[in-house]
Amino acid sequence: MKLKEGGNIFKDPTTKKPFTQRINRADVTPTVQWLENLTGLSLVDNMLGTTGKKETSGDLDLAVDVSKIDKQTLIDVLLKKGVDKADIKKSGDSVHHKTPINGDPANGYVQTDFMFGDPKWQSFSLQGGAEGSDFKGLHRHILLASIAKALGYKWSYKNGLINRADNMPVEGGKSTAGISKHLGIPAGKLNSVEDIVDAIKGRPDYNMLVVDAREGFSRDNLTLPESAESAPVGTQAWFRKFM
């Protein structure tokens, strides 16, 4: 699973220091509005992750509807508007732009990631962590992948649930209703690590569901947001409790 956290695409070739910086929350919307004027795209309503939600952002993550425009067309638009070719890069499903904050180079630059896909799905899939949480959007994906694996699926932030046996898409696996049905988690509880754990911590298969997540979180010195009382020690213990 490859998800980036913060932008550093544009670097000085000699010092390797980034040309871009973090952007203050107050500057996010004006800068995105400037990008709307530059590109002709609807962007303010398509900010992803924690863009504009935290005090500062490492980059601007913006959803672009791939059914309406492709990467090369956007690059051509930027070039025609006078953007230096060196300030545009491509990777995967994204076009990156070295963006002047508030449209003024005197304010410094922030990296903008135009992320091509289905904006409705992206707004769900590419959510950041809850306000004030130690968990980032990446940790939510680690947890969802752990749960999906235990139940015979694979989780993809791009494609939703996939059948682990044959790598085929699962019916409804790219909708909150379908994900809720297959994983047994209420749709309203799929938005953060804390909510997901709260929804599953009483299940008899809890430890099986989170085994990979525990390992993944430990690499970031994090533990699941659970209590000893609420997290069952195993399926057999759970059954003994009710027999």
N, C-alpha and C positions, 0 to 999 in steps of 0.2 A: 504494500500500500504506500503510494507516494503522494504525500500531501505536504505542501510547503507551508512554512510559518514565517512570513516576513520576506520583504524583497531585497535582493542583492544582485540582480542581474547585471546592472550597469556599474562597472568598476573601472578605476584607473588602471590601465594595462601595466604600469610600472609599479605603483605602490599597492595595487590590489584593493585599495580602499573604495568603498561604494561612492558613486556620484550622487546617490539619493539619500534621503533622510526620513525620519518619522514625521508624520503630519499630525497636527493638533486637531482635535475633534471639531473645533469651530471653523477650521479651514477646509474640512472635507466636502461639505455640500457646495460651497462656492467653487471649489476646484472641479468637482464632478459636473457642475453646471457649465463650467468653461469647456470641459471635455464634450458635453452634449453639443455645444455650439460648434466645436471643432469637427466632430464626427457625424453629426446629424442623428445620432442614436439616442434612444431613451435609456438613461443611465441612473438618474437619481433614485428611481423606484426599483432599480436592479442592483443595489449594493449588497454584497455577500459577506458572510462571516461576521466579523466584528467591525467591519468598515463603518466608521461614523458612530459607533456605539461606545467605544472606550475613549479615555482621555487622549490617547495617541494611537495611531495605527502605523504599522510597519510598511504598509502598501495599501493601494486601493484595489479591492477585488470587485470587479463589475461583470455581471452576467450579460452575455450577448446572445441573442436568439440565432442559432446556427441555421434555422430554416429561412431566415431573412437575409443574412449576409455571411460570407465566408471570410476566412482570415486574410487571404490575399486581397480581397476587395477592400477590407478595412485598411490594410497597409497602403494600398493605392490611394485611398482617400487621404490618409495622413500625409503621404508624400506630396500630393497635389496641394495640400494646405501649407506646405513649406516646412514640414517637420524633417529634421535632418535624419538621413538614413541610419546614422549611428545611434539615434535615440529610439530606434524601433528594433525589437527582436522577436523571434518566434520560438516557442517550445511547446510540444504536445498540443493541447487544445487551446493554447493561449497566444495572444499577441501582447507583448510588453512595451510600454511607452514610458520614457523618461519625461515626466510631466512637471511643468513649472507650477509651484503651489500658487493657487489663486490666479493662474495664468501669467505670473510674473516671475521671470528667472531670478530677480533680485531676492525673492523669498526662498530660494533653494528649490530642489526637485524632490518629488516622491515617485516611486515606481507604481505605475498603474498596470494591472493585469486584466486585460479583456479576456474573459473566460467563456469560450463558445460552448453552447449546449442548449438545454431547455430551461429557461429562467425559472419556471415554476418548480421544477425538480431541484434545480441548483439552490433555490432559496431554502428548501428543506434540507437537502443533503449537506450543503456547505455552511451550515450554521457554526458560529463560534461558540466558545464556552459561555456559560451563564455569567452574568455580571458578578464580579467579585469572586468567581470560582477559580480554583487552582487548575481546573481541567480545561484544556483547549478543545477546539473542534476535532483535532486529531485523536484525542483520547476517546471521544464519543465514537469515532469510527473504529478504534481498537476494540471497544466494548461491543459494538454491534457485530463486528467480525467474529468475536469470540462466541457470542450467543448464536450467531448464524451457523458457525462451524459445528457446534454441539448439536444442532438440530438438523444437520444434513444439508446446509446451504453454504454458499459463499456470499460475502457482502462486498459490494463495490460502490464507492461513493459516486461513480459515474452511472452505473447500470442497476443499482439496487440489489435485490436478492437473485442469486443464480443457483440452480440445482448443482450440488457438489458432485453428483454421480456422472452427469453428462455435460456440465457447463452450459446448459440451456437456461434461458430466462424463466423465472417462475411467474406464473399467472398473477398479475397484480403486484409483482415484486418491485415495481417502480412507482408505487403509490403508497401514501401513508396508511390507507385502509388495508391494502394487501399485506404490507409489512407487518401491520398490527395483527392481522389474522394469522400469518405464518409463524411469527415469533411469539404470539400470545402476550403482547404488550399493548396496552391501550394507546391509540394514536396520539393522544395528548401527552403521553409519557415518553415520547421518542426524541425529545428535543435537547436533552442534556444528560450527562453522565449521572447526575444526582437523581433525575426523574426516572431514568431507566432502572437504576439499582433499586429505587424505592418500589418500582412496579414488580420486580422479580425476586426480591430478597426473601420472600416467604415461600417460594416454590421449592418442591422437593428436589428438583434438579439444579438448584441454584449454583452449587459449587462446580458442577459440570459446565454450566453456562459461562462462568467467569474465569475458568482456569487460565485461558490464554490472556485474558485482560489483566489478571494479577501480575503475570510475568511482564507484559508490556508496560504496565504502569510502573513497575518497580524500576525499570530503566530510567525513568524520570523522577525517581524517589517519591512516587505517589502510591497511595493505597486506595482501594475502593471505599467510597463513602458509606460505610456500613457499621453496624454495632454487633457485638458478639451475641446479643440477645436476638437480633433480627435475622442474622445469617445462619441458616442451618448447617450443621457440621457434615451432613450427608443424607442421602435418601433413606438409609436404614434407620438413622436416628430420628428422622421425621416420622417415619411410619410407627416406630416404637412409641413416640409421643402420643399418637392417636389410637393406639391399640389397647 
